[in-house]
Amino acid sequence: MKKRLGISANIAVGVPCVLLAACGSSSPASGTAGTGGAGAGGAGSSGGVLTGATSVSRGIVHACAVLQSGGVVCWGDNTYGELGDGTTAASLVPVAVPGVRDATTVSAAPNSGNQRGDGSGSMVHTCAALKDGTVKCWGGNIFGQLGDGTRTNSLVPVTVTGLSGAIAVSSGTYHTCALLADGTVRCWGDNLDGELGNGSTVSSSVPVMVSGLTAATMVTAVHDGPDAHSCALIADGTIKCWGVGGALGNGTSGNALVPVTVNGITGATGVSGVAGHTCVVTALGTVWCWGYGGNGELGIGSTASSGTPVMVSGLTSAIAVSSTGGGVCALLLGGSIECWGDNTFGELGSGSTANPRTPVPVSGITEATMVSAGGCAVLTGGAVECWGALLGNGSATASFVPVPVAAPQ
């Protein structure tokens, strides 16, 4: 039986009270430090664990995973239909997204808390790239971020209009971007600050081409609001970004309506950004970040911010990086994970809620194949473990250490 609950008001960081048992208390989880202590995640589901996952994406209020079958399952908040199951009921365990059977990647958008400041609210959506090169999206659609030519929310997946050849997708809060097999990028949704990259500030409910990109290999649509922007990894190892000035890594404060090159980055192999900061991983195993650092998310041992990339302390074997909210995680060669930054709800998985300003290991993770900051990881064999407040195990109690996600109920 699915553990369904109604949605109540969001707490400060955007995690619905229904998904976190300690709303209204001063501590995000019960328990004491030590083995089986702080935030053990409650009893959880007794119906088995999720297996066969190939990727996972954790937003601020919901998370989704792609299965080996090509199906997608999601859990968490569902106020805007971001779980895609035809309802607005939240779920503490994964539920299947109907009509998605051949997904290759999925992206759960962050929740902005209406940082746009215009009364537009905080809409959350999800998108999946499919094997046939199309993209399906579902959830909130106030700025056309579902890409179907409307601004109508959808509780079930809808096909993005006019898009083919897509191999990856990234969901921002109010806009979405897709990477195409030919190295070009298409974006759609809000464009107040030029985050669609087509040289204008006109929003679009259907995909538009990002200007001047012909050799992109990865794209990230970064959290909308005061730092709305997008970035792409280029085949030559450089990074290009567009949108709000000061968040683009080029040391200037002016908005860029078309892509600009991030200062000093060469040999990049991955890029991820959200909520005011962006990070890249390089072929040397180092990680570089720029933007807001007030929670230590730049990983340099302080809360300083930087308009250009700075190297994260102590990482020499990183192979992937993922950013969310005020935290960042890196997957290391060998399968361990280290995280840094905001840790209010144990989302760094370190066994405490201390906010480290340099990387610390995620407890007990040694065989990860991918990480989604906030945090969740896919392990060798396809199991998924999560920590923080979106556990997917049937419990509303946060966990400061990883726990297995339950099988769909």
matplotlib code that plots the C-alpha trace (Angstrom):
import matplotlib.pyplot as plt

x = [0.0, 1.4, 2.1, 0.2, -0.3, -1.6, 0.7, 1.1, 3.2, 6.8, 9.5, 12.4, 14.5, 11.5, 11.0, 7.3, 6.3, 4.5, 7.9, 9.8, 8.6, 10.2, 8.5, 8.0, 10.9, 14.4, 16.0, 15.5, 15.6, 15.5, 18.1, 21.6, 24.9, 26.6, 25.7, 22.0, 21.7, 21.2, 18.4, 18.1, 15.2, 12.5, 11.1, 10.5, 8.8, 8.7, 8.1, 11.7, 14.1, 14.4, 16.7, 17.6, 18.1, 20.5, 20.3, 18.7, 17.9, 17.1, 15.4, 14.6, 11.2, 11.1, 13.3, 13.1, 15.0, 15.3, 15.1, 16.8, 13.5, 13.3, 10.6, 10.7, 9.7, 9.4, 8.8, 8.3, 6.2, 3.5, 1.8, 2.2, 2.1, 5.8, 5.6, 3.7, 1.3, -1.9, -2.5, -1.3, -0.8, 2.7, 4.3, 7.0, 7.9, 8.5, 5.5, 5.7, 5.3, 2.7, 3.5, 7.3, 8.8, 12.0, 13.7, 17.5, 17.8, 15.5, 15.8, 13.8, 13.7, 14.5, 12.0, 12.8, 10.6, 9.5, 12.8, 11.7, 9.9, 6.9, 4.1, 4.6, 5.0, 7.3, 6.4, 8.2, 8.4, 10.2, 11.5, 12.9, 14.8, 13.7, 15.5, 13.7, 15.2, 12.1, 11.5, 8.5, 7.8, 5.2, 4.3, 4.3, 4.2, 3.7, 6.4, 6.1, 8.8, 7.1, 7.7, 4.4, 3.3, 1.1, 1.4, -0.9, 0.3, 0.2, -0.2, 1.0, 3.9, 3.4, 5.7, 8.0, 6.9, 9.2, 12.2, 14.1, 17.5, 17.7, 20.1, 19.9, 17.7, 18.1, 15.3, 15.7, 12.9, 11.2, 13.2, 14.5, 17.3, 18.0, 21.3, 20.9, 23.0, 24.4, 26.0, 23.4, 21.2, 17.6, 15.9, 12.4, 10.4, 11.3, 13.8, 13.7, 17.5, 18.5, 18.7, 17.4, 20.5, 18.9, 19.8, 16.5, 14.6, 11.3, 10.1, 9.1, 6.8, 8.5, 12.2, 14.5, 18.1, 20.9, 23.0, 26.5, 26.7, 27.6, 29.8, 28.1, 28.4, 26.5, 24.0, 22.7, 19.7, 20.5, 18.0, 15.9, 15.5, 18.2, 20.8, 19.0, 21.4, 22.4, 25.7, 27.1, 30.2, 31.9, 33.8, 37.1, 36.8, 35.7, 32.4, 30.0, 27.2, 24.4, 21.9, 22.3, 25.6, 27.8, 26.8, 28.5, 32.0, 33.5, 34.0, 31.5, 28.2, 26.3, 23.7, 24.6, 21.8, 24.1, 26.8, 30.1, 33.2, 33.9, 37.3, 40.2, 38.5, 40.1, 39.8, 36.3, 34.4, 31.2, 29.2, 26.4, 24.8, 21.9, 20.9, 23.6, 26.6, 28.0, 30.7, 32.7, 34.9, 38.0, 40.0, 42.6, 40.1, 39.7, 36.5, 36.1, 33.2, 32.0, 29.1, 27.6, 29.5, 27.6, 27.0, 30.5, 29.3, 32.5, 34.4, 37.3, 37.2, 35.2, 31.9, 33.4, 31.7, 33.6, 32.7, 35.3, 36.2, 38.0, 39.4, 37.6, 40.0, 41.4, 39.8, 42.1, 40.1, 36.6, 34.9, 31.5, 30.0, 26.4, 25.0, 21.7, 20.4, 23.4, 25.3, 27.6, 28.7, 31.5, 31.7, 35.2, 37.1, 36.5, 32.9, 33.0, 31.3, 32.3, 30.0, 30.3, 28.1, 24.6, 23.7, 20.6, 18.7, 21.7, 21.8, 25.6, 25.2, 28.1, 26.2, 25.6, 24.1, 27.4, 28.0, 31.5, 33.2, 35.4, 34.5, 33.6, 32.8, 29.3, 29.0, 29.1, 29.1, 31.8, 30.3, 28.4, 28.1, 26.4, 25.4, 22.7, 23.5, 21.0, 21.4, 20.9, 23.3, 23.0, 25.1, 26.7, 23.9, 21.3, 20.2, 19.5, 20.4, 19.3, 20.0, 18.6, 14.8, 13.7, 14.5, 11.9, 11.7, 8.3, 9.5, 9.1, 12.1, 15.2, 18.4, 21.9, 23.3, 22.3, 19.3, 17.9, 15.0, 12.0, 10.7, 7.6, 4.5]
y = [0.0, 3.4, 5.7, 8.8, 12.0, 15.5, 18.5, 21.1, 24.3, 24.2, 24.8, 27.1, 25.0, 23.8, 20.3, 19.8, 19.1, 15.9, 14.5, 15.4, 14.3, 17.1, 20.2, 22.7, 21.3, 22.7, 19.5, 17.9, 14.4, 12.5, 10.1, 10.5, 10.3, 6.9, 3.6, 3.5, 7.0, 10.3, 10.3, 6.5, 7.2, 5.4, 2.0, 2.7, 0.4, -3.4, -4.2, -4.6, -2.2, -0.5, -2.3, -2.1, 1.7, 3.2, 6.8, 9.0, 12.7, 14.5, 17.8, 19.8, 18.4, 15.2, 12.6, 10.3, 7.3, 5.6, 1.8, -0.7, -1.3, 2.3, 3.1, 6.0, 6.1, 9.2, 10.0, 13.0, 16.1, 16.2, 19.6, 20.3, 16.8, 16.4, 12.7, 12.2, 9.6, 11.5, 12.8, 15.6, 13.2, 13.1, 9.7, 8.5, 5.6, 5.4, 5.4, 4.6, 7.3, 6.0, 6.2, 6.4, 3.1, 3.9, 6.7, 7.2, 10.1, 11.9, 15.4, 16.4, 20.2, 22.2, 24.2, 27.9, 29.2, 31.9, 33.6, 35.2, 37.7, 38.4, 36.3, 33.4, 30.9, 27.9, 25.4, 22.1, 19.8, 16.7, 15.8, 12.6, 12.0, 8.9, 6.4, 7.7, 11.2, 12.8, 14.4, 14.1, 16.5, 16.8, 19.0, 22.8, 24.8, 28.5, 29.6, 26.9, 24.7, 21.5, 22.6, 21.5, 24.9, 25.7, 27.1, 24.5, 22.1, 18.4, 15.6, 13.1, 13.2, 15.4, 15.4, 18.4, 20.0, 19.7, 18.1, 15.2, 13.8, 14.6, 12.6, 14.3, 16.8, 19.2, 20.8, 24.2, 25.6, 27.6, 26.5, 23.3, 22.5, 19.5, 18.3, 17.0, 14.3, 16.8, 18.9, 21.6, 22.6, 23.6, 25.4, 26.4, 28.1, 31.3, 33.7, 36.7, 36.9, 35.2, 31.7, 30.2, 31.5, 32.6, 36.3, 37.5, 37.7, 36.4, 33.3, 30.3, 27.4, 25.4, 24.7, 27.4, 26.9, 28.2, 30.5, 29.4, 25.9, 23.1, 20.8, 20.5, 17.2, 18.1, 20.7, 22.0, 24.3, 26.1, 27.1, 30.1, 33.2, 35.8, 33.5, 31.9, 30.6, 27.6, 26.0, 23.5, 21.4, 21.7, 18.9, 20.8, 20.7, 24.3, 25.5, 28.1, 29.7, 32.2, 34.1, 36.1, 38.0, 37.1, 33.5, 32.8, 32.2, 34.9, 37.5, 40.0, 41.2, 41.7, 39.3, 37.2, 36.4, 34.1, 31.7, 33.1, 31.1, 30.4, 31.7, 29.4, 26.0, 23.4, 19.7, 19.7, 16.4, 17.4, 20.4, 20.8, 23.9, 25.1, 27.8, 30.4, 28.2, 26.0, 23.3, 21.3, 18.2, 17.9, 15.0, 15.6, 14.6, 18.1, 20.1, 23.8, 25.9, 29.5, 31.7, 32.0, 30.4, 31.4, 27.8, 26.7, 25.2, 26.3, 23.9, 26.2, 26.2, 29.4, 31.0, 33.4, 33.7, 34.0, 35.2, 33.0, 29.3, 28.3, 24.8, 22.7, 21.6, 18.1, 16.4, 14.7, 11.7, 13.0, 11.6, 13.4, 16.3, 17.2, 20.4, 21.1, 23.8, 24.8, 21.5, 19.8, 16.1, 14.5, 10.9, 9.6, 7.0, 3.7, 4.5, 6.7, 10.1, 13.3, 16.3, 19.8, 22.8, 23.1, 20.2, 21.3, 18.0, 15.7, 16.0, 15.5, 12.0, 12.5, 11.3, 14.8, 18.2, 20.0, 22.3, 21.4, 24.0, 21.3, 17.8, 15.1, 11.4, 10.2, 7.4, 3.9, 4.5, 2.6, 1.3, 4.2, 4.6, 8.0, 10.7, 13.3, 15.9, 16.4, 13.4, 10.0, 7.6, 4.6, 1.7, -1.1, -3.6, -0.8, -0.2, 3.4, 4.8, 8.3, 10.5, 13.8, 14.4, 12.6, 8.9, 7.1, 4.4, 5.1, 7.2, 10.9, 11.1, 12.5, 10.4, 11.7, 8.6, 6.7, 4.3, 2.1, 3.4, 1.1, -0.8, 0.8, -0.1]
z = [0.0, -1.0, 1.9, 0.7, 2.6, 1.9, 1.5, 4.2, 4.2, 3.2, 5.7, 5.1, 2.8, 0.7, 2.2, 2.7, 6.3, 5.2, 4.1, 7.2, 10.6, 12.6, 11.1, 13.9, 15.9, 16.2, 15.0, 11.5, 12.9, 16.1, 17.5, 18.9, 17.2, 16.8, 15.2, 14.4, 15.9, 14.3, 11.9, 11.3, 8.9, 10.8, 10.2, 6.5, 4.1, 4.6, 1.0, -0.3, -1.8, -5.1, -7.5, -11.2, -11.2, -13.8, -12.6, -9.9, -9.7, -6.5, -6.4, -3.3, -2.7, -4.8, -6.4, -9.4, -10.7, -14.1, -14.1, -16.4, -18.0, -19.1, -16.6, -14.2, -10.5, -8.3, -4.7, -2.4, -2.8, -5.6, -5.2, -8.9, -10.2, -10.3, -9.5, -12.8, -11.5, -12.3, -8.8, -6.5, -3.5, -2.0, -1.6, 0.9, -1.4, -5.2, -7.5, -11.2, -13.8, -16.3, -20.0, -19.6, -20.6, -22.5, -20.5, -20.6, -18.1, -15.7, -14.1, -11.0, -10.9, -7.7, -5.8, -5.8, -3.0, -5.4, -5.5, -8.8, -6.6, -8.8, -7.2, -9.6, -6.8, -6.7, -9.4, -9.6, -12.6, -13.9, -17.4, -18.9, -22.1, -24.0, -26.3, -29.4, -28.9, -27.5, -24.1, -21.8, -18.9, -16.2, -13.2, -12.9, -16.1, -15.2, -17.7, -20.2, -18.7, -19.8, -23.4, -24.8, -26.1, -23.1, -19.6, -18.1, -15.4, -16.2, -13.7, -16.3, -18.9, -22.0, -25.0, -25.6, -28.8, -31.9, -30.2, -31.6, -31.2, -27.5, -25.4, -22.1, -20.2, -17.3, -15.4, -13.7, -11.6, -14.4, -17.5, -19.0, -21.4, -23.6, -25.2, -28.7, -30.3, -32.8, -30.0, -30.0, -27.0, -26.9, -23.9, -23.0, -20.3, -18.4, -20.0, -17.8, -17.5, -20.8, -19.4, -22.7, -24.4, -27.7, -27.5, -26.1, -22.8, -24.3, -22.6, -24.7, -24.0, -26.9, -27.4, -28.8, -30.0, -27.7, -29.9, -31.0, -29.4, -31.8, -29.7, -26.3, -24.5, -21.3, -20.2, -16.8, -16.4, -13.2, -10.5, -11.5, -9.3, -8.7, -10.2, -13.1, -15.7, -17.8, -18.6, -21.1, -21.2, -24.6, -26.3, -25.9, -22.1, -21.7, -20.1, -21.5, -19.5, -20.1, -18.0, -14.8, -14.5, -11.6, -11.8, -15.2, -14.0, -16.2, -13.5, -14.8, -13.4, -16.6, -17.9, -20.9, -23.4, -25.3, -24.1, -22.6, -21.7, -18.0, -17.0, -16.6, -17.0, -19.3, -19.3, -17.8, -18.0, -16.2, -15.0, -12.5, -11.0, -8.8, -6.4, -7.1, -7.6, -10.4, -10.2, -12.8, -12.6, -14.6, -16.2, -13.4, -10.8, -9.4, -8.9, -9.4, -8.3, -8.5, -7.4, -4.0, -1.1, 2.0, 3.0, 2.1, -1.2, -3.0, -0.9, -0.2, 3.7, 4.0, 3.2, 0.6, -2.8, -6.1, -9.6, -11.1, -10.5, -7.4, -6.7, -4.1, -1.3, -1.2, -4.2, -6.6, -7.8, -8.6, -11.7, -11.4, -9.5, -8.5, -7.0, -5.2, -2.8, -0.7, -1.1, -3.5, -3.8, -5.9, -6.9, -6.5, -8.4, -6.6, -5.7, -2.6, -2.3, -0.6, 0.0, 1.3, 2.1, 3.7, 5.9, 7.7, 7.2, 6.9, 3.2, 3.1, 4.5, 7.0, 10.1, 11.5, 10.6, 10.8, 7.7, 6.4, 4.2, 2.7, 1.4, 3.9, 3.1, 2.8, 5.5, 4.3, 0.5, -1.2, -4.5, -6.0, -9.7, -9.7, -7.2, -7.0, -4.4, -1.7, -1.7, -3.4, -5.0, -7.4, -6.2, -8.2, -9.0, -9.3, -5.7, -4.6, -1.2, 0.0, 2.9, 4.3, 4.0, 0.8, 1.6, -0.4, 2.3, 3.7, 6.6, 7.1, 9.5, 8.0, 8.0, 8.5, 6.8, 3.7, 3.8, 1.0, -1.1, -1.0, -3.9, -5.6, -3.6]

ax = plt.figure().add_subplot(projection="3d")
ax.plot(x, y, z, "-o")
ax.set_aspect("equal")
plt.show()
